[in-house]
């Protein structure tokens, strides 16, 4: 860099003036081009955001955050993929902020965002299906608790994975009689 500046200083004054004028003209063209192209690019980004209802920004951000979370148990990843691909197809999901409306709060805790309240029967059917899948994926070593949850500004279904042993401790003892 010093050598280049030294060579420029050693040039005749009219060459220095010519290089300065060319530099200013190129800088002016660059500024004029940026003033012309930046509003067009900004308009396209805003148009994409409006057309996709903001999902163009939120989905990559959620994927980036989830990619940085390292799953301790591969069951968590497998269950998340099942939940987003086929698990929530029968629910009125709200997918504005999360992929297929499923948010991973922590390891083993998932929130399925829904648009409107669902019936008790639909919740029971979903809970049964989820419990069967979790038990199948984990060879009966893990179970889950499914419940309604108010997650501002959405209604949500909370799915929490727990070990089968802990699940047995949470259940109230039932008396059975043999006849």
C-alpha positions, 0 to 999 in steps of 0.5 A, a space after each residue: 500500500 505504501 509503495 502504491 501511494 509513493 508511486 502516485 506521489 511521484 506521478 506528474 500533477 496532471 496524472 494525479 488530477 486525472 486519477 482523482 477525477 476518475 475516482 470521484 466519477 466512479 464513486 458518484 456512479 456507485 452512489 447513484 447505483 446504490 440509491 437506485 438499487 437499494 429501494 428495489 431490493 428493500 421493496 422485494 424483501 417487504 413484498 416477500 415478507 407480506 406474501 409469506 406472512 412473515 414466515 420467510 424470516 421466522 422459519 430460518 431463524 427457528 431452524 438456526 436456533 434448533 440446529 444449535 441445540 444439541 439433542 441429548 437423546 436421539 428420541 427427541 429429534 425423531 419425535 420432533 420430526 414425526 410431530 412436524 411431518 405427520 403428528 399434527 396433520 389433524 389439528 388446526 395448527 398455527 404455523 406463523 412462527 414455528 415450523 408446522 406450529 411446533 415449538 421446542 421449548 426445551 429438551 423433551 418439551 414441545 408446544 403445538 400451537 393451535 388456532 382455535 380450541 379443540 374438543 376433548 375427544 380430539 385432544 384424547 385422540 392426539 394424546 393416544 396417538 402421540 403416546 403410542 408413537 413415543 412408546 414405539 420409538 423408545 421401546 416402552 422406556 419413555 412416555 409422554 404427558 399431553 395437556 392444554 396450555 395457554 401460550 401467549 398469544 396462542 393456544 397450545 398443546 404441551 407435549 412433555 416426554 418423561 421416562 416410563 418409570 416417572 409416569 408410573 409414579 405420577 399415576 394414582 394407584 388403582 385397585 383391581 379385583 380378580 374374580 
